[in-house]
Amino acid sequence: MSKFKKKKKGLPAISTASLPDIVFMLLFFFMVSTTMRETDLKVKVTLPFATEVKKLERKSLVSYIYVGKMNGVGGDKIQLNDRISDVKNVKYFIFAERESHSEDEIPLLTTSIKADINSNVGTITDIKEELRNVNALKINYSTRKGDITKNIK
């Protein structure tokens, strides 16, 4: 028998001294990299399906016009930024968007129409005419990717 017994040493405890630094670093990363929704949708928009879909490259140069029904009643409503507007206000919306960009970026500006699948074609045609009058000729129609024949319920 030995006079001194050896104590079994386990693994040392993990140091948690750097844990708050890691947590704050992750918090800061997600705060910087996350974007908040720019507009509050007031109209209901269910995008139609399309088979040939192409992604927009520079979304900072895209202005969105939403077309849909408000609370499911009434005719089509047009939303420009956070306001419900008329077709005649589309040109002022485009002018304001051009003012917020530099002169070099103005030819690259794209107007994206996000219209509900049940929107009236006449409303969209009126919007297109207003865009044509202010020489905003780059128009994009937002859709969902997929084939309509496969997505009919």
C-alpha positions in Angstrom: 0.0 0.0 0.0 1.2 3.4 -0.8 1.1 6.2 1.5 -0.1 8.7 -1.1 -3.0 8.1 -3.4 -3.1 9.6 -6.8 -6.1 11.7 -7.5 -7.8 11.2 -10.8 -7.7 14.4 -12.8 -10.6 15.0 -15.1 -10.8 17.4 -18.0 -10.4 21.1 -16.9 -13.5 23.2 -17.1 -14.1 25.2 -20.2 -13.4 28.8 -19.8 -16.4 31.0 -20.4 -14.5 34.3 -20.2 -14.7 34.9 -23.9 -18.3 33.9 -24.3 -19.7 37.5 -24.0 -17.3 38.7 -26.6 -18.5 36.0 -29.0 -22.2 36.7 -28.3 -21.8 40.4 -29.0 -19.7 39.8 -32.1 -22.5 37.6 -33.5 -25.2 40.1 -32.5 -23.3 42.9 -34.2 -22.8 40.8 -37.3 -26.5 40.1 -37.7 -27.5 43.7 -36.9 -25.2 44.9 -39.7 -26.0 42.3 -42.3 -29.8 42.1 -41.9 -32.0 44.4 -43.9 -35.4 45.6 -42.7 -38.5 45.6 -44.8 -38.6 49.0 -46.6 -42.3 49.2 -47.2 -45.4 48.1 -45.4 -47.8 46.3 -47.8 -51.3 47.7 -47.6 -52.5 45.9 -50.7 -52.8 42.1 -51.1 -50.4 40.9 -53.7 -50.2 37.2 -54.8 -47.7 37.1 -57.6 -48.5 35.1 -60.8 -46.3 32.2 -62.0 -43.8 32.3 -64.8 -41.5 29.8 -66.3 -38.8 32.2 -67.7 -37.7 34.1 -64.6 -34.5 36.2 -64.3 -33.2 37.7 -61.1 -32.5 41.4 -60.8 -28.9 42.3 -60.3 -28.9 45.6 -58.4 -31.9 45.8 -56.2 -30.9 49.2 -55.0 -31.8 50.6 -58.4 -35.3 49.1 -58.4 -38.5 51.0 -57.6 -41.5 48.9 -56.7 -45.1 49.6 -57.7 -47.6 47.3 -56.0 -51.1 46.7 -57.5 -53.7 44.7 -55.7 -56.9 44.8 -53.7 -57.1 46.4 -50.3 -58.7 44.2 -47.7 -60.1 42.1 -50.5 -62.8 44.7 -51.4 -63.1 47.3 -54.1 -61.1 47.7 -57.2 -57.4 47.6 -57.8 -55.3 49.9 -55.6 -51.8 51.2 -56.4 -49.3 51.4 -53.6 -46.2 53.6 -54.1 -43.8 53.2 -51.2 -46.1 53.3 -48.1 -49.0 55.2 -49.7 -52.1 54.2 -51.6 -52.1 56.4 -54.7 -53.7 57.0 -58.1 -52.3 56.4 -61.5 -51.6 60.1 -61.9 -49.1 60.0 -59.0 -46.9 57.4 -60.7 -44.9 60.1 -62.5 -44.2 62.0 -59.2 -43.1 58.8 -57.7 -40.6 58.2 -60.6 -39.3 61.8 -60.3 -38.7 61.3 -56.6 -36.9 58.1 -57.2 -34.7 59.8 -59.8 -33.9 62.6 -57.3 -32.7 60.1 -54.8 -30.1 58.6 -57.2 -27.0 60.1 -58.9 -27.1 61.1 -62.5 -25.0 58.1 -63.5 -27.5 55.7 -62.0 -30.6 57.2 -63.6 -30.4 55.2 -66.9 -30.0 52.0 -64.9 -33.2 52.6 -62.8 -35.8 49.8 -63.2 -39.5 50.0 -62.3 -40.8 46.7 -61.0 -44.6 46.1 -61.0 -45.7 43.7 -58.4 -49.3 43.0 -59.4 -51.7 40.6 -57.9 -52.6 37.6 -60.0 -56.3 38.9 -60.2 -55.4 42.5 -61.0 -57.2 44.3 -63.8 -55.0 44.6 -66.9 -56.4 48.1 -67.5 -54.8 49.3 -64.3 -51.4 47.9 -65.3 -51.8 49.4 -68.8 -52.5 52.8 -67.2 -49.4 52.5 -65.1 -47.3 51.6 -68.1 -48.6 54.6 -70.0 -47.6 56.9 -67.1 -44.2 55.3 -67.0 -43.9 55.8 -70.8 -44.8 59.5 -70.4 -41.9 60.1 -68.0 -39.5 58.0 -70.0 -39.2 55.2 -67.5 -38.9 52.5 -70.0 -37.1 49.7 -68.0 -40.1 47.8 -66.6 -39.9 44.5 -64.7 -42.9 42.3 -63.8 -42.4 40.4 -60.6 -43.5 36.8 -60.6 -43.0 33.5 -58.8 -41.0 30.8 -60.5 -43.0 27.8 -61.6 -45.3 26.5 -64.2 -49.0 27.6 -63.8 -50.3 24.2 -65.0 -48.5 22.4 -62.2 -49.6 25.0 -59.6 -53.3 25.0 -60.2 -55.2 23.6 -57.1 
